[in-house]
Structure formats: structure tokens, C-alpha cells
Amino acid sequence: MYALLLSLISSLLVGFYFKSLKISNIKNIYIVIFTNYIVAIITCYLLFNESLNVFTVKKSISIITLLLGILMPTIFFILNKSLIRSGLAKTDIFQRISLIIPVALSFWLFNEVFTWSKFIAIILAFTSIVLLLYKKSTNKGNFNGFYLLAVFIGYGTVDTLFKILATNKEIPYIAALFTVFILCAITSLIYLLIHKGTIKINYIYYGIVLGILNFSNIYFYMKAHKIFSETPTLVFITMNLGVIIGGSFIGKFYFKENLTKNAVTGIVLAVISVILLALIQIDIL
């Protein structure tokens, strides 16, 4: 159980820590992101070096790992913008309900059978998105949240690519993860070199902390799935509901983020859709 709790805490701390930094300068953001991936590369090698060699790493290189290597650092930038503009609670929810994208695409990519439970989960997820994006700033109201939608689409795409990677038996998964981290570091470095400005040493320290939190989230999540291999729903529900509820409470009480009635309704619908997704994952629905 400790692995599951540590993964949940790490996941919450990534969002909390990133929001607390309040980084507005794009160069500083990529200093943190680049350092984060260097830490991830070193940690991955130290923990899984038995599964890593020239042959497995070379075999893991593909268009999927390349896309992930480009998308993941880009999403970190989008995540930072979303945290600043929309808050921790909404950003965490959009990150979690992005799982509806691989579920929806699974009908096409993995030839999964259409069911009404999957359809209801998709409808609930998109309804929660509308409610969470809705802002009553005028009598008629309007929609906002470009970065929230970018978080939703970005993380959904990454989850889909990781699912494709995980289901490809010809590609060693640990080596692929290691390769993705290397490509992410290269992409982050390119972004860093493009933007002019002075590199401040304290942002390197921030990146080290973020890298430890980010990798611990991935590592303990993998470990939790191994420990609870017969009950994957426990891992899925605990992580997703824990982050949605925990992120909402942290956003409300620590960062003093306002939650409207529409937002609260959206959170409830997001929780229901996540539970449905978990039940669908183990073929209960």
C-alpha cells in the first residue's frame, strides 16, 4: 500500500511544487524541465541498469518514442501556464480526465468493442470539461481555458502513445522509457538554447527537486501496479480520484482558488467518469 500512497503524494506534489515556483520566464521554465529529465535519466539508469544496454535502447527507438520525446517537455510548459492561469484544481482534473482520449481512440487503434458504459464515461468527461471551462463573466457567460484544453489534449495524446508503446511486445518498455527521457532532455535543451537569457543556478536546484518528485511518481506507480497486479482498479481509482480530490482541496484551501457551482458539478462528474473508466478497465462494465 505504501507504493500507491507514495505515488499519489508524489503526483500531487509535482503540481503543487510547479505552481509554487510561479515561473513566468520561458527560459527559466526549460532550465527546470531540462534538469528534471537529466535527473530522470540518471535515476532510471541506476534503478533499471540491468534492463538497459546498447541493443535494447537501439531497439526502443521509434516514431512513438520520438513523439513522446518532443511532446512531454512541451506539455510541461503548457502545464505551467495552466497552473498559473487556471489553478491547481482545474489543471489536475483536466490532466486526469484526459484518460478519456485513449479510451475513445481505443475503438480505432486497438479494435475495442463499443459499449454504452464507455459512451457514458466519454459523455460525462466532456460534460465535466464544459462545466469546468465555463466562466460566468457576462450575463450570457463565455468559455475560456486554452491551456486547460491543451493539458487535456496533450496528456491524452501522451497516454495514448504510452499505451501503444506498452502493448508493442517487440519494444522493451524500460529501455523505451529511458530513451524517451533522453529525447525529452534533448528537446528541452533545444528549447533552452533557442530562448535568450541568463541561466540562474537556483532553477537548476528546482529542476533537481522536480525530477525526483516526477520520477518517484512514475517509479512508485509502476511498483504499485506490480504489487496490486490482481486488482489494478485499486491503483487506478486511488491515483485518479486522489489527485482530483486532493488537487481540489489544495487549490481551494492553500492557493485560495475559487470553485463555482459549475466547477463543483464538473468535479463530481469527473470523479464519476474516472470510476466508470476504472470499472471498464477490468471489464466489470
ROKE-967461 format. One record per residue (C-alpha): x, y negated, z; residue number from 1. Coordinates in steps of 0.2 Angstrom, whole numbers, plus 5000, padded with zeros to 4 digits. Each point is the difference from the previous one (the first is absolute). Layout:
residues N
@u:X	v:Y	w:Z	zadren:NUM
...
end
This chain:
residues 285
@u:5000	v:5000	w:5000	zadren:1
@u:5015	v:4988	w:5003	zadren:2
@u:5005	v:5000	w:4982	zadren:3
@u:4982	v:4994	w:4995	zadren:4
@u:5000	v:4987	w:5013	zadren:5
@u:5017	v:4994	w:4996	zadren:6
@u:4995	v:4999	w:4981	zadren:7
@u:4985	v:4990	w:5004	zadren:8
@u:5009	v:4988	w:5012	zadren:9
@u:5014	v:4998	w:4987	zadren:10
@u:4987	v:4996	w:4986	zadren:11
@u:4992	v:4987	w:5011	zadren:12
@u:5016	v:4992	w:5005	zadren:13
@u:5006	v:4998	w:4981	zadren:14
@u:4985	v:4989	w:4997	zadren:15
@u:5001	v:4991	w:5017	zadren:16
@u:5019	v:4997	w:4998	zadren:17
@u:4999	v:4994	w:4982	zadren:18
@u:4986	v:4988	w:5004	zadren:19
@u:5010	v:4994	w:5016	zadren:20
@u:5015	v:4996	w:4989	zadren:21
@u:4989	v:4987	w:4990	zadren:22
@u:5013	v:5000	w:4986	zadren:23
@u:4995	v:4987	w:4986	zadren:24
@u:5016	v:4999	w:4990	zadren:25
@u:5000	v:5014	w:4986	zadren:26
@u:5019	v:5002	w:5001	zadren:27
@u:4999	v:5003	w:5019	zadren:28
@u:4986	v:5013	w:4997	zadren:29
@u:5011	v:5010	w:4988	zadren:30
@u:5014	v:4999	w:5012	zadren:31
@u:4989	v:5009	w:5013	zadren:32
@u:4993	v:5012	w:4987	zadren:33
@u:5017	v:5005	w:4993	zadren:34
@u:5008	v:5003	w:5017	zadren:35
@u:4984	v:5010	w:5004	zadren:36
@u:5003	v:5012	w:4986	zadren:37
@u:5019	v:5001	w:5003	zadren:38
@u:4995	v:5006	w:5018	zadren:39
@u:4988	v:5012	w:4992	zadren:40
@u:5013	v:5008	w:4989	zadren:41
@u:5012	v:5002	w:5014	zadren:42
@u:4987	v:5008	w:5012	zadren:43
@u:4993	v:5011	w:4986	zadren:44
@u:5018	v:5007	w:4996	zadren:45
@u:5004	v:5003	w:5018	zadren:46
@u:4984	v:5009	w:5004	zadren:47
@u:4998	v:5010	w:4983	zadren:48
@u:5018	v:5001	w:4994	zadren:49
@u:4998	v:5019	w:4998	zadren:50
@u:4986	v:4997	w:4987	zadren:51
@u:5010	v:4987	w:4990	zadren:52
@u:5014	v:5003	w:4987	zadren:53
@u:5004	v:4994	w:4983	zadren:54
@u:4989	v:5013	w:4992	zadren:55
@u:4984	v:4997	w:5010	zadren:56
@u:5002	v:4981	w:4999	zadren:57
@u:5003	v:5001	w:4981	zadren:58
@u:4985	v:5012	w:4998	zadren:59
@u:4989	v:4988	w:5010	zadren:60
@u:5003	v:4985	w:4988	zadren:61
@u:4984	v:4997	w:4990	zadren:62
@u:4988	v:4987	w:4994	zadren:63
@u:4990	v:5002	w:5016	zadren:64
@u:5015	v:4997	w:5011	zadren:65
@u:5005	v:4985	w:4989	zadren:66
@u:4983	v:4992	w:5002	zadren:67
@u:5000	v:5003	w:5018	zadren:68
@u:5017	v:4992	w:5001	zadren:69
@u:4993	v:4984	w:4992	zadren:70
@u:4983	v:5000	w:5008	zadren:71
@u:5004	v:5002	w:5019	zadren:72
@u:5012	v:4985	w:5002	zadren:73
@u:4987	v:4990	w:4990	zadren:74
@u:4986	v:5005	w:5011	zadren:75
@u:5010	v:4995	w:5016	zadren:76
@u:5000	v:4982	w:4993	zadren:77
@u:4981	v:5001	w:4997	zadren:78
@u:4998	v:5008	w:5017	zadren:79
@u:5009	v:4985	w:5008	zadren:80
@u:4989	v:4987	w:4990	zadren:81
@u:4984	v:5010	w:5005	zadren:82
@u:5005	v:5000	w:5019	zadren:83
@u:5003	v:4981	w:4999	zadren:84
@u:4985	v:4995	w:4991	zadren:85
@u:4987	v:5013	w:5005	zadren:86
@u:5006	v:5007	w:5017	zadren:87
@u:5005	v:5017	w:5007	zadren:88
@u:4983	v:5008	w:5002	zadren:89
@u:4994	v:4997	w:4982	zadren:90
@u:5017	v:5005	w:4992	zadren:91
@u:5001	v:5016	w:5010	zadren:92
@u:4982	v:5005	w:4995	zadren:93
@u:5004	v:4996	w:4982	zadren:94
@u:5015	v:5011	w:5001	zadren:95
@u:4991	v:5014	w:5007	zadren:96
@u:4985	v:5001	w:4989	zadren:97
@u:5011	v:4999	w:4985	zadren:98
@u:5000	v:5019	w:5002	zadren:99
@u:4984	v:4999	w:4990	zadren:100
@u:5010	v:4997	w:4985	zadren:101
@u:5009	v:5017	w:4999	zadren:102
@u:4983	v:5008	w:5005	zadren:103
@u:4992	v:4992	w:4986	zadren:104
@u:5014	v:5003	w:4987	zadren:105
@u:5001	v:5018	w:5006	zadren:106
@u:4985	v:5004	w:4989	zadren:107
@u:5010	v:4996	w:4985	zadren:108
@u:5018	v:5003	w:5005	zadren:109
@u:4997	v:5017	w:5010	zadren:110
@u:4984	v:5006	w:4992	zadren:111
@u:4991	v:4999	w:5017	zadren:112
@u:4981	v:5004	w:5000	zadren:113
@u:4988	v:4985	w:5002	zadren:114
@u:4990	v:5001	w:5016	zadren:115
@u:4987	v:4988	w:5008	zadren:116
@u:5011	v:4999	w:5016	zadren:117
@u:5014	v:4993	w:4990	zadren:118
@u:4989	v:4988	w:4991	zadren:119
@u:4993	v:4993	w:5016	zadren:120
@u:5017	v:4998	w:5008	zadren:121
@u:5005	v:4990	w:4984	zadren:122
@u:4984	v:4989	w:5001	zadren:123
@u:5003	v:4997	w:5019	zadren:124
@u:5018	v:4995	w:4997	zadren:125
@u:4996	v:4988	w:4987	zadren:126
@u:4986	v:4993	w:5010	zadren:127
@u:5011	v:4997	w:5015	zadren:128
@u:5012	v:4991	w:4988	zadren:129
@u:4987	v:4988	w:4994	zadren:130
@u:4995	v:4996	w:5018	zadren:131
@u:5018	v:4998	w:5006	zadren:132
@u:5003	v:4988	w:4985	zadren:133
@u:4985	v:4990	w:5002	zadren:134
@u:5003	v:4983	w:5007	zadren:135
@u:4985	v:4989	w:5004	zadren:136
@u:5009	v:4983	w:4997	zadren:137
@u:4985	v:4993	w:4990	zadren:138
@u:4981	v:5002	w:5001	zadren:139
@u:5001	v:5013	w:4987	zadren:140
@u:5016	v:5008	w:5005	zadren:141
@u:5015	v:5005	w:4990	zadren:142
@u:5013	v:5014	w:4998	zadren:143
@u:5018	v:4998	w:5004	zadren:144
@u:5015	v:5011	w:5004	zadren:145
@u:5011	v:5003	w:4985	zadren:146
@u:5014	v:5007	w:5011	zadren:147
@u:4988	v:5012	w:5009	zadren:148
@u:4994	v:5007	w:4983	zadren:149
@u:5019	v:5001	w:4995	zadren:150
@u:5003	v:5010	w:5016	zadren:151
@u:4985	v:5012	w:4996	zadren:152
@u:5006	v:5003	w:4982	zadren:153
@u:5018	v:5001	w:5004	zadren:154
@u:4999	v:5012	w:5015	zadren:155
@u:4987	v:5010	w:4990	zadren:156
@u:5012	v:5002	w:4985	zadren:157
@u:5014	v:5004	w:5011	zadren:158
@u:4990	v:5014	w:5009	zadren:159
@u:4995	v:5007	w:4983	zadren:160
@u:5018	v:5001	w:4994	zadren:161
@u:5005	v:5008	w:5016	zadren:162
@u:4986	v:5013	w:4998	zadren:163
@u:5006	v:5003	w:4982	zadren:164
@u:5018	v:5002	w:5007	zadren:165
@u:4995	v:5012	w:5014	zadren:166
@u:4989	v:5011	w:4989	zadren:167
@u:5014	v:5002	w:4987	zadren:168
@u:5009	v:5016	w:5006	zadren:169
@u:5015	v:4997	w:4988	zadren:170
@u:5005	v:4984	w:5010	zadren:171
@u:5008	v:5002	w:5017	zadren:172
@u:4990	v:4989	w:5011	zadren:173
@u:5013	v:4995	w:5013	zadren:174
@u:5013	v:4996	w:4986	zadren:175
@u:4986	v:4990	w:4991	zadren:176
@u:4997	v:4990	w:5015	zadren:177
@u:5019	v:4996	w:5002	zadren:178
@u:5000	v:4995	w:4982	zadren:179
@u:4985	v:4989	w:5002	zadren:180
@u:5009	v:4991	w:5015	zadren:181
@u:5016	v:4997	w:4989	zadren:182
@u:4989	v:4993	w:4986	zadren:183
@u:4991	v:4989	w:5012	zadren:184
@u:5016	v:4993	w:5006	zadren:185
@u:5006	v:4997	w:4983	zadren:186
@u:4984	v:4991	w:4995	zadren:187
@u:5001	v:4990	w:5016	zadren:188
@u:5018	v:4995	w:4997	zadren:189
@u:4995	v:4994	w:4982	zadren:190
@u:4986	v:4989	w:5008	zadren:191
@u:5012	v:4994	w:5013	zadren:192
@u:5013	v:4995	w:4986	zadren:193
@u:4987	v:4991	w:4989	zadren:194
@u:4994	v:4988	w:5014	zadren:195
@u:5012	v:4987	w:5005	zadren:196
@u:5004	v:4995	w:5018	zadren:197
@u:5011	v:5003	w:5015	zadren:198
@u:5000	v:5018	w:5008	zadren:199
@u:4997	v:4998	w:5019	zadren:200
@u:5007	v:5014	w:5011	zadren:201
@u:4985	v:5001	w:5011	zadren:202
@u:4989	v:5006	w:4986	zadren:203
@u:5012	v:5015	w:4998	zadren:204
@u:4996	v:5004	w:5018	zadren:205
@u:4982	v:4999	w:4997	zadren:206
@u:5002	v:5012	w:4985	zadren:207
@u:5009	v:5012	w:5011	zadren:208
@u:4985	v:5000	w:5013	zadren:209
@u:4987	v:5002	w:4986	zadren:210
@u:5010	v:5014	w:4992	zadren:211
@u:5000	v:5010	w:5016	zadren:212
@u:4981	v:4997	w:5003	zadren:213
@u:4996	v:5004	w:4981	zadren:214
@u:5010	v:5016	w:5000	zadren:215
@u:4994	v:5006	w:5017	zadren:216
@u:4982	v:4998	w:4993	zadren:217
@u:5004	v:5011	w:4985	zadren:218
@u:5011	v:5012	w:5010	zadren:219
@u:4987	v:5003	w:5014	zadren:220
@u:4986	v:5000	w:4988	zadren:221
@u:5008	v:5015	w:4991	zadren:222
@u:5004	v:5008	w:5016	zadren:223
@u:4982	v:4998	w:5006	zadren:224
@u:4994	v:5009	w:4984	zadren:225
@u:5012	v:5014	w:5003	zadren:226
@u:4995	v:5002	w:5018	zadren:227
@u:4981	v:4999	w:4996	zadren:228
@u:5001	v:5009	w:4984	zadren:229
@u:4984	v:5010	w:5004	zadren:230
@u:4990	v:4984	w:5004	zadren:231
@u:5006	v:4986	w:4988	zadren:232
@u:4984	v:4991	w:5004	zadren:233
@u:5006	v:4996	w:5017	zadren:234
@u:5015	v:4991	w:4993	zadren:235
@u:4990	v:4991	w:4986	zadren:236
@u:4986	v:4994	w:5011	zadren:237
@u:5012	v:4995	w:5015	zadren:238
@u:5012	v:4990	w:4988	zadren:239
@u:4987	v:4991	w:4990	zadren:240
@u:4987	v:4996	w:5013	zadren:241
@u:5014	v:4996	w:5013	zadren:242
@u:5007	v:4987	w:4988	zadren:243
@u:4983	v:4992	w:4995	zadren:244
@u:4994	v:4999	w:5018	zadren:245
@u:5017	v:4996	w:5007	zadren:246
@u:5004	v:4987	w:4987	zadren:247
@u:4983	v:4992	w:5003	zadren:248
@u:5003	v:4998	w:5019	zadren:249
@u:5018	v:4994	w:4998	zadren:250
@u:4994	v:4987	w:4987	zadren:251
@u:4985	v:4995	w:5010	zadren:252
@u:5008	v:4998	w:5018	zadren:253
@u:5019	v:4997	w:4996	zadren:254
@u:4999	v:4990	w:4984	zadren:255
@u:4983	v:4992	w:5004	zadren:256
@u:4993	v:5005	w:4983	zadren:257
@u:4982	v:4997	w:4998	zadren:258
@u:4988	v:5015	w:4995	zadren:259
@u:4984	v:4995	w:4992	zadren:260
@u:4984	v:5011	w:5000	zadren:261
@u:5004	v:5004	w:4982	zadren:262
@u:5018	v:5005	w:5005	zadren:263
@u:4994	v:5011	w:5015	zadren:264
@u:4987	v:5009	w:4988	zadren:265
@u:5014	v:5002	w:4988	zadren:266
@u:5011	v:5008	w:5013	zadren:267
@u:4986	v:5012	w:5005	zadren:268
@u:4997	v:5005	w:4982	zadren:269
@u:5019	v:5002	w:4998	zadren:270
@u:5001	v:5012	w:5015	zadren:271
@u:4986	v:5010	w:4993	zadren:272
@u:5008	v:5001	w:4983	zadren:273
@u:5016	v:5006	w:5008	zadren:274
@u:4991	v:5014	w:5010	zadren:275
@u:4991	v:5006	w:4984	zadren:276
@u:5017	v:5000	w:4991	zadren:277
@u:5007	v:5010	w:5014	zadren:278
@u:4986	v:5013	w:4999	zadren:279
@u:5001	v:5001	w:4981	zadren:280
@u:5019	v:5003	w:5002	zadren:281
@u:4996	v:5017	w:5009	zadren:282
@u:4985	v:5004	w:4989	zadren:283
@u:4987	v:4998	w:5014	zadren:284
@u:4990	v:4988	w:4989	zadren:285
end
